[in-house]
Amino acid sequence: MSDWLNRCHWGDCRELMAAWPDASVDACVTDPPYGDTSLEWDRRCDGWMAQVARVLKPAASVWVFGSMRYLATVFAEMEAHGFRYSQDVVWEKQNGTGFHADRFRRVHEHAVMFYRGAWADVYHRPQFTHDAVGKTVRRKTKPTHTRAIASGEASTYVSEDGGPKLATSVIFVPNEHGNAVHPTQKPLGILAPLLRYSVPPGGVVIDPFAGSISTGIAAEMLGMQWAACELNPDCRRMQAERQRQPSLLREAA
């Protein structure tokens, strides 16, 4: 049965996900409350990873957004459920946030990827930038420390410039201050590359902390299936408004 897919489930994610089938999900991409503030929507939710681990396939991945303070506590829980650290991405924003005037202005957030199973079995599709230039071939001198020693090997080699470039781990996407309907709303432009990397076409991604349902919107636009949970009933209105925002197609591009 797939009636649990492509919709937001309302209530506590730990209870809701208990009804979802075992080993049926390719990846989880989520932005949990960090517990860094006293705000109502920022209350930490402990124990959510147990159900995520159950519904994920044996070889699967989890992307978690978070502050450094929050993410420092996530590693042990991931390891307890058989997940290992793979990589992290930095989302660079155009303006800063922070609660202190005597520290560096923070213009970034982290997203950390964990995985379970053999890496070769975990779906992962490298992402490339789209600013390729025409290919040219030129000979370059090898650095001294790579020169062959008494081997007769030539000290130059042929390299190819231009062409597709592997995307970097720092991704600049403007945040949505002034237009966001949810206080921690993520732009589709930062979610899309993570989804394309970790979810196969037509695959299933979940988000236990839906908020304004950006993960679900991005997944649908990319031809994926999704399921999400949200505890706050006020987010029903936010989700409806989010889906009406005219900039969604440009965000996911």
Secondary structure, DSSP 4 states (H G I P E B T S, - for coil): --TTSSEEEES-HHHHGGGSPTT-EEEEEE------SS-GGG---TTHHHHHHHHEEEEEEEEEEE-HHHHHHHHHHHHHTT-EEEEEEEEEEEEEE-S-SSSPPEEEEEEEEEEES-GGGS-----EES-----EEEEEEPPGGGS-SSS---SEEEEEE-S-EEPPSEEE----TTT-SSTTPPPHHHHHHHHHHHS-TT-EEEES--TTTHHHHHHHHTT-EEEEEE--TTHHHHHHHHHH-TTHHHHH-
